[in-house]
Amino acid sequence: MRFFIIGFLFFSFGLKAQTGGCKSGHFHKTSRANSAALDPRSDTIDIRHFTINLDMSNFPLQVIYGVCEVDFAALMNDVSTITLDLKALTVDSVTIDGNLANYSHVEEKINIQLPATLQAGDEESLIVHYHGTPVEDVSGFGGFTYSGNYAFNIGVAFQDDPHNYGRVWFPCFDNFVERSTYTVIVKTPSNVKGYCGGLLMNEEVVDNFRTCTWQLNQEIPSYLASVAVSNYREVNYTFESILNPALNVKLVAAAGDTTPMKSAFVSLEPIFHRFESNWGPYRWDRIGYVSIPFNAGAMEHATNIGYPRALLSSGAAGNQHVMAHELSHHWFGDLATCRTASEMWLNEGFATYNEYLFDEWLISRAEYDKNIRSNHRAQLQLAHVVDNGYWPLSNVPHEFTYSNHTYPVPADKIHTLRSYMGDSAFFHGIKHYLDIHTFDDVTSSDLRDALEESSGLDLHDFFIDWVDTPGWPQFSVDSVQLMPSGNIIVKVYFRQKSRGNEHTFHNVPFEVSFRGSDFQLETRQIVLNGPIDSAFFTLPFEPVVTYINRNEKISHAVTAEERFIKSTGNVSWANALIEINTASVSDSVFLRVEHNWVNADSIKQPFSLYRISPERYWKVDGILKPGFKASGRFVFNGKTNSTSGGWLDNQLVTDESNVYLLFRTNTGSDWQVVNATKNAVGSPTDKYGNFLVDSLMLGEYAFGSLDSSLSIKDIAGPKALMKVYPNPAQDFVTIEWNLETAVATVELTDLNGKLLGLIPVTGKTDCKVPVSHLPAGQYFLTTTDKRGKKSSIPFVHD
């Protein structure tokens, strides 16, 4: 699935009840480890096949009539009931072996009494007759909709719990672990046609009504089943795939849209072959995209992808990422499916990363690097704003299932995983993961174990640090010491900080770069650990500049740019968040600017009148030559009125008139106010402006705020007053405080101190924290004020 705006819509529609249809062979995994904690029904009963008859012959009424035959088998002894999910539709009857069965339909659950108790291995089938007007999710994304002469479903809901949305159009086990094959029979007026997943087995027109029978032979969870109806036309051609010399490709669109659809999908075949080459065989009976009037996103329904019609007019360039994203789901999500919604990153994160691989494989590595860097900067700045906190990939709360922390943030971290492993081990390992988890439900641990098994690498630290921990680390070169020796040996000291966590990352592989006075470059590999680390390097020249992550293979909390400057002019260094205007240059110079998305070091002077930025600082380094002069413009932005910009200095800037630019030459010196021209931009109270430094110097820059209270008040302050409620909590817990110093963050931790979430709360006196995704037990909420003081309070989650 790929969405374009918050609140995108996904829909589903109905078909009229007819019994019949063929049944396919059963491929269900025999092991369902850990599913009991998710939906115990799937440890008790295996639903093997659905035959869904949908009557949509009276299309304008927007009512569906359904007959759903459910074939299932007992996985345990003494099974006497089965409970199916069905939302907002009316059950007319349930029959088993031709006899009416006893049932109750309460809210979304159909509880059915079986006529005889089943033992493990026993098979049974039942038929549910139902009708009604299907619904959409209240968020506007997900469900079943009629729009003009279209009707279609979107298989997930943004807000409803669970997110799976098969239950809005047929009775099922609506979870991620229950996989079944499908026969869907759709009856419509003859001027329209229903398209579903799988192969078209039969089509007939009788008395001005069209009936199409579709057979999906591969097992899928309920949310991937689909139907779309309109006055469709189709474009058919074939690809040669690993398993099929003539794999059918079906592009379906309204009359008049087929030519734009063909034009938009010109890159479908080359990206398909790259996916097969890197991820393994395409294991489905066809490739299918069906156009729908849905402008907020696309949906990866198996072999029948719901694709937004509005995109078609933008041609190939405007469609290639969405097209690739949805196709890649037939490996990531449809083939290997996240076991729970809280690990949606396994579906959406990899599909998003495949968009960047499209850039690399079909355009250039430079295009991949550019877009990876742009995404990395955006997530460092705004992911926690959009998602109301920093969350680990492996345990995202329900309300943020479809969020930055399941799409672009994991894509950013998958880029880092690739760098940890190296290309050969990474691509081979992912292929192995998909191969051993074909048509299976998976967890982050399954991915880790498969990668380790394939590569022989120990990836536990990576998954603990980057998957189970929110936020990012930040590494920097603290200082370089030339050792007394006959050779050129330097000792480099490194430091680690964090953004969005208080966790120490371990065994992080970096490339260290050394440049000499003549710009010569040497690189070395190193693995960094702990808050402070160091290493010795033997070099062929004495380094003038030493830095890490030149090629940005590791997505830590730094965005940087480096350039050789040979001419005058003003240039915006977007990733480094600085504007540099070169006034004069007589010889080439090398300049590197790092924007560090973490707190600047504290001011060493006791009782300073300035509070330094807790959010970011710059490091300007380089190899300068006589005659070079440049100015630098540093923008401060404390705005918080948008989720698409700002949020850079909101913890520091409360009064724009009190903001200053500070400078120090290196980590051994102290911060001082730099001579710079301060420029208000817009209103003098909008917390937005800039400082222009006429003569840019090598060293570190940070914003500071004048705060005379720091010199006269007791830093510790009085004991904080805190309360938490409800306690015990179920879905949410609220923490309130009354602190002398404003709180900057609230952390959620378990009894062992593991960080489970971090929420910025600047300017607030309370915070509502989602906890429904957590196991029952005791937890802590910890406030950290702007001076670093912490206060904790426990609560219990039922």
N, C-alpha and C positions, 0 to 999 in steps of 0.2 A: 504494500500500500504506500502511496505517496500522496501527501496532502499539500495544498498550496496556501490555505488560510486556516486559521483556527475556526473550528465549527464547520468543517466540510461535511457534506451529506453522502450517505451511502444507503442504497435502497434495494428492495427485493420484491418479487411479485408472484402472483398466484397462478395456478393452473387448475383445471377442473378434474374432478375425481373420475378416474377410470382405473380399474384394476388391470393387472397384467404387466408385461414387460419382462425382459430376460434378466437373469441373475448371473453374476460373474464369479470367477474363482475367488477364494479368500486368501488375502496376503497378510493378515494382521499379525503384528509382532506377538510372540507368545509371552514375552516378558513385559510387565507393566509396573516395574519397580517405582515406588514412591507415588503412584497415582492416588493411593487411598487418602493421602492428606489433601488432595486437590478435589477429587470427586469420587467418593467411595463406590459409586455405582459402576464405574469403569473397572473396578477390581472384582465386581460381582457378576456383571453381565457384559458380554461382548456383542455390540450391535454390528452385524456383518454386512447388511445390505439394506438400503432403502429403495422402495419403488414408490415414487411420488407422482400421482396423477393430479394435475392442476387444470381446472376448467376456468378459462378466462374468456369464454365465448361471448359473454356480455360485457365487453371491454369498458364501455362508458360508465357502468355502475361501480367500477373500482372495488368489486367484491370478488374474492377467490373462493372456489369450492374445491376442497382437497380430499383425496383418499390416499393415505400413506400406509403402505405395508412395511412393517419392520421385522426383519429376520434377525434373530439373535440366538446366542447360546449362553448357558450358565457357565461361569468360571469357578463357582463354589457350590458346595452342597446346600440343600435346603433353601433354594430360592423360590419364594412364593409370590413375590410382587415385582413389578417394574414401574419405575417412575420416569416419565418423559417430560421434557420442557416444551411448553407451547404458550406463547404470549399474545394476549388480546384477541385471540380467535376463539370461536365457539366449537366445542366438541359435540357432535351429533350422536355418535355411537362409537363403541369399541367392540370388535368381534375377534374371537380366537377360534379357529377351526370351524368357522361358520356360525358360531354361537355368540350371543351377546355376553360380554364380560362385565363384571362389576368394576366401576371406576368412580373416582371423584376428580373434579377439576377445580382446584383451589388456587387462585391467583395464576401463577405460571406453571404449576405442577399438575400433571395428569398421573394420579396414583391408580394403578391397574392391578386387580387381583387375578393371578394366574389360576386356571382351572385345576392344575395339578402342580405339586411341588417339583421343581427341577433339581437334578443332581449335576455335579460338574460334568460338562461335556454334552448335556442334553440340549437339543435345539428346539426352538419354537418360533412362531411368527404370529403377529397380530395386525389388525387393520384399524386405523383411526379415520373416521369420517369427520370432517370439520369444515367450517366456512367462516367468512367474516371479512372485514376490511383491515388489512395489515397496517402496522404502525411504523413510525419512524422514531428514532431516539430523540429525546427532548433537546439534546445538544444540536440537533440538525444534521448530525453525521451518523449515519447508520440506519438500517431498516429497509423498508419496502415502499417504493413510491410510484405514483402515477404522475406523469408530467406530459400534458398534451397527448400525443399519440405514442408515448413511450411508457413502459412499465419495467422496472428493474429493481434488483436488490443489491444492497451493500452489506457484506457479511459481518461487519463489526460495528459496534456502537461506541462513541467516545465516552459517554457518561454512564450508561447502564452497567449493571454488575450482575453477571459477568459480561465482559465486552462482546463475547461471541454472540452472533445474531442470526443463527439458523432458525431459532425458535419463533421468529416472527412470521415464518411462512410454512414450516413443517415441524411435527413433533420429533424430538431428538434428545440425545445427551449433549447439551450445548457446552462443551468444554474443548480443551486443546488436545486431550489424550485419546479420545474416542475416534477411531478412524474406520470408515466404512466405504464400500463401493455404492454407486448410485445408478438407478434408472429413473429418469424424469420424463414424463409424458405431458406435453403441453397442448391444450386445445384452445385455439384462438379463432377469431374471424379470419376468413381466407385472405384478406388484404394485408394481414400482418403475420409475423412468424416469430416463434419463440426459440431462443438460442440458450443452450445449457452447456455444462461441462461435458467433455468426452466426445464420442463419435455419434453422428446421426445414423441411427439404425433403420429408421423408417419415417416416411413422410407421406401423408395422404390428404387430399381435399375432397370432402363429401358434404353436399348440401350447404355450400358456402362457408364451411368451417375447415380449418387446417389443424391437423394433429401431427406433432413431431415427437419422436421417441429418441431420447439421447441416452447413451450408455457410457458411464465413467468407470473404467476398469481398475483404476488406481485408487487406493484408500486415502480418504481425506477426512479431516475434522469437519464438523457441521458448518463452520463459518466460511469454508471455501466452496460450498455448493452454491449454484447460481442459476438464475433465469433472467433473461432480458427479452422484451417483446417490443417490436415496432415494425414499420414497413421497411424492413431491412433488405439490403442487397449485400452480396459477399464477393470478395476477391480471393481466389484460391490459387496457391502455387505450392511447390514442395521444396524442402531442404534435404540434402543428404546428411543424416546425423550418424552418430556412432552406432546406434542400435537399429536405425530405420533408413534404408536407402531412399525412401520417398515419404518423408514426414510431412503430413499435411499442415499447411499454414492457412488459416482462415481469418481474413480481415473483414469485419462486418460493420457496415455503416448504413445510414439512411440513403435512399436514392439521391444522387447528386453529391454525396460525400465520399464515395469510394475512390475517386481520383485523388482528392487531397489526402486521403488516408494512405494510399500507396506512396505518394510523394513524401509524406511525413515519415514513413517507415523504411526509407531507403537503406538505413544502417542496421535494420533488423537482422539480416543474414550474417553480416560480418561479426556483429557482437554475439549472436547465437553461437557461432563457431568458436569464438574466444571463450565464452562461458563453458562450452563443452570441453575445450582443450584444458582449461584450468580447473574446472569444478567437477568434471566427470560427465557421464552420459546423461542426456535428456531422457527421462524415464516415463514420459507421458505420451499419449496417443496422438496428440496434435498440439500445435501452437495456435492460440486463439485470442483475438482482441475484438471487443464489441463496443461500439461507440454509444455513449449515453449522454444525456443533457445534464451533466453534473460538472460544475466548474471548480469544485474545491479539492479534487483529488482523483486518484485512480485506485482500483481495488484488484488484488491479485487472485481473483477467483480461478480455481484450477482449470487451465486450458480455455478459459472464457473470461479474460481480463476485462473488467469494466473500465473503459477508457473515456476521458472527458472529451466530448465533441468539440468544445470551444478551442482546444489546443490545435486541432487539425489545420486551422488557417495559418498557423505560425510556421508551417513548413518543417523541414528536417531538423534545422538547428533548434527550433523551439520544442521539439518533441523527443529528442534523442535521450535525454536523461530520464524522463518519465517512462519511456518505452523500455529502456534498459533496466531501470529499477524494478518494474513489474515483471519483466521476463525473468530476472534473477531470482525472484521469489519462488520460482519453480525448482530452485535448489534450496534457497534459504527461506524457510517459512512453510512452503507447500510440501516439500520433500522431507526436510527436518524441521519440525515445528517446536517452538518454545513450549515447554511443559506448563508454564504458568504465564499469565500476563505480566507478572513482575520481571520476567526476563525477556521481554519483547525485543530487546536489543539484538537477540540472536536472529530474529526475523528482519527487523527494520534497519538495524545498524549495518548489517552486511549488505542489504539491498541498497542502502545509501552509499556505502563504500563502493559498490559496483558502479555507481554513477561516475565516481572518480576514476575507476579503472577503465570505463568507457573513454574518458579523456586521454588516458595514457595509451591505451591500445589502438584507438582509432584516430587520435589527433597527434599527441606528442607527450613525452614525459614532462616537458616544460609546462604544458597545459595542466597536467595532473598536479604538479608541484604548486602552480599558481593557485589552483582551486582548493587544494588541501590547506595551504597557508591562509587563504581567505576564510575558510571555514573555521580553522583553528582560532584565529583572532576573534571571529564572531562569537564562538562558544565561550572563550575566556571572558569576554565582555558581558554577554547577555544570557547565557543558558540558565544561570541561577535566577535571573530576573524573570524570564518567561515561565520558568518552572517553580518559582517561589522557593528556591533553595538548591543546594548541591545534593545530588542523589547518586548512590552507587548504581552501576549498570545492572547489577544482579538482583536488585531489590527495590525497584521503583514503585512508589505508591500508586494505587489504582487510578487516582485522578490525573496522574502524569504518565499513564501508560503510553499514550501517543503524544510524545513531547520531544523537546530537544534532547532529553537524556535517553531516548530510544532511537533517534534518527541521527542527527549530525554529531552529537557528542561521542557515541560509540564508533562512528565512522572515523572520527579523529583518533580514537584510541586503537582502532584496528590498524590504522596506518603505523602506529607505534609498534604493535604486535608484529607486523611484517618486518620492521627494522630489527626487533629483538631476534627474530628467527633467521632472517635472511630470505631472499626471494625463493630459492629452491625449496627450503624446508617449509616455508609458509604455504606456498601453493600446493605442494605435495601433501602437507598436513591437513589443509582444509579439504582437499579432495578425499583424503582418507576418512575424515570426520563425516562427510556426506555419504560416503560409501557404506560405512558401518552403521549409520543411523538413517538409512533409506526408509522412508515412510514410517518414521519414528518420532516420538516426542523427546526433547532434549533439554539439558540444563547447561549452565556455564561450565560446570564440572565435567560434563560429557565432552564438551569442546576441548577443555584443557587436557583431559586424559587422552583424547584421540591425537592431539597435536604432540603430546609427549611420547606417546607410543610410536607415532610415525617418525619423529625427528630424533628421539633420544635426548632431547633437551629437557631440563627442569624448568617448567614454566609456572611453578607455584607462586613465586614472588610476583611475576607479572599479574596473575589473576588476583592475588591478594591486594596488590598495589593499585592496579588500574581498573579492575572490574568490581571488586568488592569494596573499594574505597571511593568516596566521592571526590570530585575535584581533580587537581593536577599537582605534581611536584614542580619545583623550580630549582635549577642548578645554575651555579655561576662560578667563574674563576675569581677567587678571592685575592690571590697574590701569586707572584712568581719570584723564585729565589734562584739566582745563579750560583751554583755550587763551586767551591774552589777545587779545580781539577785540571788535569792536562787536556781533557776533552771538554766539550761544551755540554754540561749536564745541568738541567734545571729541575728544581722541585716546584711543582705546581700545587697550590692549595685550592680546594674546592669547597663550596658551601651548598647546603640544601635548605630551601624553604618550601612552603606549601600554599596553594590557593584552594580554598573550599574544604580543607581538612587540616588535621593536626597529626598526620601520619607521616612516618619516615619511610621512604621508598628504598628498596634494596636491589642491588645487582642491576643497575640501569646502565645499558651500554651506550657510550657516547664516542663520538669522534672529536679529538682535540686537534685544533689547528694552530700552527705557529707560523707567523710571517716575520721575515727579516727586513732590514732597512731597504733592501732593493726589491721588496714585495715578494721575495721567494716564499714558497709555501711548503710546509711539511705537515703531514697528518699522522696521528697515532690513535689507536683504539684503547679505550679504558672502560672499566666497569666501576661505577660510583656507588658508594654506600654511606648511609648515615648522614647526620647533619653536617659533619666535617670530614673531609677525606683529603688525601694527598697522594702524589705519585711522582717518581723520578723519570725523566726523559733525556736521552742522549740525542743531540741534534747536530746537524752540519753547520749551523749558524746560530748566532745569538738572537733570540726572538725579541722583536719589538712589541708585537701584539700576540696575545694568547687567548683563545676563546674556544668554546665548545659548540657542537651541533650546527656546524656551518651549513650543511645541506638539509637541516631541519628534519632529520629522520625520526627524532623523538619529539613528541608533542608535549613538551613541558611548558610551564607558564612563562614563556618568553616568546615574543615575536620580534624579529630582527630584520634589518636590511644592511647590506654592505655594497659599496660601489667604489670604483676608481673614478675620481673626478678629474676631468681634463679640460673643462670649459666652465665659464661663468653661467649663472642663471639660477632661477628659483625652481625647486623640485619638492614635491610632497612625497615623503617616504611613508606610505600609507600603513604598512605593517609595523613600522617603528613609531608611528604616531608623532611624527615631527616634520616640520617644513624647514628645509635648508636652502639658503640663498647664497650661492658662491659669488662673492664680489670680485675676487681676483685669484688666479692660479697660474703660476709660471711654469710649473712642472706637475706631472700627475701626482695625486695623493690618493691614499687609500683611507676610507672612512667606514666604520661599522657602528651602527646604533642599535642597541638592544632595549626594547621596552619590556620591563619586568613587571608582571602582573601580580606582585606581592608587595608586602610592606617594605618601605625603606628602613634601613638600619636606624636605630634610635639615635637621637642627638646625645653626644657624650657629655656636653657641658651640663652640669647639674642646675636644676631650676631654670631651664631655658624658657623663654617666652613663647617658643614655637612648638606646635604639635606637628610632627612630620606625617606624611601620607601613610595611612595603613593599607593603601590599595595598590600603589605602583611607584616605580622610579625608572629613570633612564640611565644607561651607561653608554657614553660616547668614547670610542676608542679608534685608533688609526695610526697611520704613518704619514706624517705631514712634512711638507717641504717649505723652504723659505718662499715667501711671496703669496702663500695661501691665506686667504681671509674669507670667512663665511659667517653669516648670522644664522641663528636657530630660533624657530618659533615653537613654543610649547603651549598647547591649548589645555586649559582646565575646564571641566564640564561636570558640574554637580547636578545636572537636570535628571529628574526621575519621572517625567511626565509621558514617557514613551517606552515601549519595549523593543524598539528598533534602533535606539541610540541613547546617548548619555550614559549614566551609571558608571562613570569613570572616577569621579571624586566626590560622590555623594556622602561618603562617611567623613570627609574632611571639610568640605565647603559648606558652611552654614551662613556665613556672611562674606560676600565676595570682596568686601573692602579689607578683610583680614587675611587674604590669601597672598603668599609670597613664593618666589622661586628660590630654592636653596641649591647649593653646589658644594661638592667636595672632590678633591683630586683623586682620592683612592680610599679604600676601606680603612686605612690607618689614620686618616685625617677626620676632622669634624665638619659638620655641616655649617655653612655660612650663607647669609642672604647674598644672592648674586646681583650684580648691577644689571638690571634689565628694565625695559619699558613695559609697563602694564597697560593692556588695552582692553577696555570693556567692549563687549560685542552685544548689541541689542540693549536690553535694560541693564542698569547697574546692579540690579537685585536678582537677575535671573540665574546666578551662579555659573555663568559662562563667560569666558574671556580667554586672553592669552598673554604670554610674556615673550617679548622679543629680546634675545641676547645678541648684541651687536657683534661680539667677537666670540664665536663658539669655541669652547675649550674642551680638551680631553678630560674626562672625569665623569662623575655621576650627578644627575639632577633629580630633584624631587620637589613637589609642592609642600609648603608648610602653611599652617594657619596660626595666626597670632592668638595666643590663649594665655593671658596673664594669670588665670586661675591656677595654672600648673605650678606656679612658683609660690603660691601662698596657701594652697589647700593640702591637707593630708591626702597623699595619693591613695592610700588604702580606703579612706572614707568610712562611714558608718556601716554597720552590718546591713546587708541587703534584706529587704522584706520581699519574700517570694511566696506565691501560692500556685498550686496546680489543681485543675479540676477538669472533668470529673475524675475521681480516683477511687476505685478502678475505672479505667477508660476502655472504650471499645473501638469506635471509629476515629475519634479525634480526642486530643487532650490539649487544653489551653493552659499556658503559663503566663502569669502576670507578675510584675516586679515593680519595686519602688526603689530605684537606685539613685545615689547621688550623681553618678556619672552615667551618661547614656550607654545603653547596651548596643553592641555592634552585631553580635551573632547569638543564636541559640543552637546548641548541639544536642542531638539525640544519640545516646549511647546505651549499650547493653551493660550487664553486670561486669563483664570483662574489660570494659572500657572501649570496645570496638565502636568506631564512629559509624552511625547508620544514617545520618543526614545532618546537614548544616544549613541554617536559614539566616540570611542577613535580615536584621530588624532595625536598622538605624532609624531613629525618630519615633519608634513605637514603645509602648509600655506593656504590650502583651503579644502573644504569638499563638496561633492555632496550628497544631502539628498533626498530620495524618498518621495514624498508627494501625489501621485495620489490616495492613499487609504484614504485620509482625506476629510471630508466634506469641502465645500467652507467656507472661513472665514479668519480671521487674526490670525497669529501665530508669535512666536518668535524663533529665533535661538540665543543661548547663548554660548559663549566660556568661558571655565574655564582654566586658565593657571596653570602651575605646582605649583604656590604659592597660588592658590585658588582664585585669582581675577577673577571676572566675567564681561563680557561685552555682551550686548544684542542688537539685531537689529530686527525690525519687517519685516514681508512680508505678502502678501496676496495670498491665494490659490483660484484660480477661480473654 
